[in-house]
């Protein structure tokens, strides 16, 4: 099972674009503290993509610096 949860702050404003079929796609980048090996206090960065209505809502409401929680599937 590939499940991931993180809480962090947005490093930039969300980017909204649309697929050819009209589906909204929102991309965000999150800075997460404590991502070093062994729990070291290092900052890691996560790119997250949201599709459909949740992505449209995120693009309208969120902005740089907001604290957000993401949940989903992790891809390398």
Buried (B, 14 or more C-beta within 10 A) or exposed (E): EEEEEBEBBBBEBBEBEEEEEEEBBBBBBBBBEEBEEEEEEEEEEBEBEBEEEEBBEBBEEBEEEBEBEBEEEEEE
